[in-house]
Amino acid sequence: MLEFSEWFAEWVAVLRDIANVAVAVAAVVALFYAYKGLTDWREELKATTRLEIARRIVSRARRFGKEMEATRTPFTFARESVDREKNIILPSNQNRILDSLPDIIRQTPPVAAFGAPRG
């Protein structure tokens, strides 16, 4: 039979081995969570960058829409209007083009609609 000191020394060795295994498992778990945290942080940075780029694009698109509306709205020529005179003699195929303009104008949404959110 083992003496108490030998038995105690064996239990101390077993406990030391268990502690070493626990430290190794804790290190692996910490490494996993560190990797997961860094991966999540990288994805968040990508999403933040994409969001900032999207904001810039929307801002510039709205500014472009406002500029287009400002340049397009006040000026039209008599030949471009919907109720223009159809029998004007113009060179080459300009009559055909100008006759199709009213249909294009009716089908084209206002420029402000391009920047508006869709529902």
Backbone hydrogen bonds, N-H to C=O, Kabsch-Sander energy under -0.5 kcal/mol:
donor,donor_aa,acceptor,acceptor_aa,energy
7,W,3,E,-2.7
8,F,4,F,-2.9
9,A,5,S,-2.1
10,E,6,E,-2.2
11,W,7,W,-2.1
12,V,8,F,-2.3
13,A,9,A,-2.0
14,V,10,E,-2.4
15,L,11,W,-2.8
16,R,12,V,-2.4
17,D,13,A,-2.2
18,I,14,V,-2.6
19,A,15,L,-2.5
20,N,16,R,-2.2
21,V,17,D,-2.3
22,A,18,I,-2.5
23,V,19,A,-2.4
24,A,20,N,-2.2
25,V,21,V,-2.7
26,A,22,A,-2.5
27,A,23,V,-2.2
28,V,24,A,-2.1
29,V,25,V,-2.7
30,A,26,A,-2.6
31,L,27,A,-2.3
32,F,28,V,-2.3
33,Y,29,V,-2.5
34,A,30,A,-2.2
35,Y,31,L,-2.4
36,K,32,F,-2.7
37,G,33,Y,-2.5
38,L,34,A,-2.4
39,T,35,Y,-2.4
40,D,36,K,-2.6
41,W,37,G,-2.3
42,R,38,L,-2.3
43,E,39,T,-2.3
44,E,40,D,-2.4
45,L,41,W,-2.3
46,K,42,R,-2.3
47,A,43,E,-2.6
48,T,44,E,-2.6
49,T,45,L,-2.4
50,R,46,K,-2.7
51,L,47,A,-2.5
52,E,48,T,-2.3
53,I,49,T,-2.4
54,A,50,R,-2.7
55,R,51,L,-2.5
56,R,52,E,-2.2
57,I,53,I,-2.5
58,V,54,A,-2.7
59,S,55,R,-2.6
60,R,56,R,-2.8
61,A,57,I,-2.6
62,R,58,V,-2.6
63,R,59,S,-2.4
64,F,60,R,-2.7
65,G,61,A,-2.7
66,K,62,R,-2.6
67,E,63,R,-2.4
68,M,64,F,-3.0
69,E,65,G,-2.6
70,A,66,K,-2.4
71,T,67,E,-2.2
72,R,68,M,-2.3
73,T,69,E,-2.3
76,T,74,P,-0.6
80,E,77,F,-1.5
81,S,77,F,-0.6
81,S,78,A,-0.8
84,R,81,S,-1.1
88,I,85,E,-0.5
90,L,88,I,-0.7
94,Q,91,P,-1.8
97,I,93,N,-1.8
98,L,94,Q,-3.2
99,D,95,N,-2.6
100,S,96,R,-1.3
101,L,97,I,-0.9
104,I,100,S,-1.9
105,I,101,L,-3.0
106,R,102,P,-2.3
107,Q,103,D,-2.0
108,T,104,I,-1.8
113,A,110,P,-1.5
114,F,111,V,-1.5
115,G,111,V,-0.6
115,G,112,A,-0.7
116,A,112,A,-0.7
